[in-house]
């Protein structure tokens, strides 16, 4: 049985099975259309150069040293974070982390 909002539809009858098939087809079509829209939007954003999110690049040791030097020079942390294109919590985490060994 399927509840259509106005009453139950018996999916064991030909009419009920047809209704179920149409509903599944519409749901699948909606899914396909949304997938195409998302794909088109990602392509458009990449073409224009808009940030798509994802993992941020790791910050080099020179970024860390520079940020640490600015903080020690009493620059506001939010200003330093903005200049280095990172959030304030990321800035604090980067400054606390020890430098990575070079191989």
C-alpha positions as CSV (number, residue, x, y, z in Angstrom):
1,X,0.0,0.0,0.0
2,X,1.1,3.5,-0.8
3,X,-0.3,6.6,0.9
4,X,-0.8,9.3,-1.7
5,X,-2.0,11.9,0.8
6,X,-5.6,11.6,-0.3
7,X,-5.9,7.9,0.5
8,X,-4.1,4.6,0.1
9,X,-3.2,3.3,-3.3
10,X,-3.0,-0.4,-3.7
11,X,0.3,-1.1,-5.6
12,X,-0.8,-4.6,-6.4
13,X,-3.4,-3.4,-8.9
14,X,-2.5,-2.3,-12.4
15,X,-3.6,1.2,-11.7
16,X,-1.7,1.4,-8.4
17,X,1.4,0.0,-10.1
18,X,1.2,2.5,-12.9
19,X,0.9,5.3,-10.4
20,X,4.0,4.0,-8.5
21,X,5.9,3.7,-11.8
22,X,5.1,7.3,-12.8
23,X,6.1,8.6,-9.3
24,X,9.4,6.7,-9.5
25,X,10.0,8.1,-13.1
26,X,9.4,11.6,-11.9
27,X,11.7,11.3,-8.9
28,X,14.4,9.9,-11.2
29,X,13.9,12.7,-13.7
30,X,14.2,15.3,-10.9
31,X,17.4,13.6,-9.7
32,X,18.9,13.7,-13.2
33,X,18.0,17.4,-13.7
34,X,19.5,18.4,-10.3
35,X,22.7,16.5,-11.2
36,X,23.0,18.3,-14.5
37,X,22.4,21.7,-12.9
38,X,25.1,21.0,-10.3
39,X,27.5,19.8,-13.0
40,X,26.8,22.9,-15.1
41,X,27.3,25.1,-12.0
42,X,30.6,23.6,-11.1
43,X,31.9,24.0,-14.7
44,X,30.7,27.6,-14.7
45,X,32.4,28.4,-11.3
46,X,35.6,26.8,-12.4
47,X,35.6,28.8,-15.7
48,X,35.0,32.1,-13.7
49,X,37.5,31.1,-11.0
50,X,35.0,31.0,-8.1
51,X,36.2,29.0,-5.0
52,X,34.5,25.5,-5.0
53,X,35.4,24.8,-1.4
54,X,37.1,21.5,-0.4
55,X,40.4,21.1,1.4
56,X,42.4,24.3,1.8
57,X,46.0,24.3,0.8
58,X,48.5,23.7,3.6
59,X,50.4,26.7,4.8
60,X,54.1,26.8,4.2
61,X,56.6,27.4,7.0
62,X,57.3,30.9,5.7
63,X,53.6,31.7,6.0
64,X,53.7,30.4,9.6
65,X,56.9,32.4,10.4
66,X,55.4,35.6,8.8
67,X,52.1,35.2,10.7
68,X,53.9,34.5,14.0
69,X,56.2,37.6,13.5
70,X,53.1,39.8,12.8
71,X,51.3,38.5,15.9
72,X,54.4,39.1,18.0
73,X,54.5,42.7,16.6
74,X,51.0,43.1,18.1
75,X,49.1,43.0,14.8
76,X,45.5,42.0,15.4
77,X,45.0,38.3,14.9
78,X,41.9,38.7,12.8
79,X,43.9,41.1,10.5
80,X,46.8,38.7,10.2
81,X,44.4,35.8,9.5
82,X,42.6,37.8,6.8
83,X,45.9,38.8,5.1
84,X,46.9,35.1,5.0
85,X,43.4,34.0,3.7
86,X,42.6,31.9,6.7
87,X,40.3,32.0,9.7
88,X,41.5,33.0,13.1
89,X,41.2,29.5,14.5
90,X,43.3,28.2,11.6
91,X,45.9,30.9,12.2
92,X,46.1,30.0,15.9
93,X,46.5,26.3,15.0
94,X,49.2,27.0,12.4
95,X,51.2,29.1,14.8
96,X,51.0,26.4,17.5
97,X,52.1,23.6,15.1
98,X,55.8,22.9,15.0
99,X,57.5,23.3,11.6
100,X,57.3,20.3,9.4
101,X,60.6,18.5,8.7
102,X,61.9,18.8,5.2
103,X,62.8,15.6,3.4
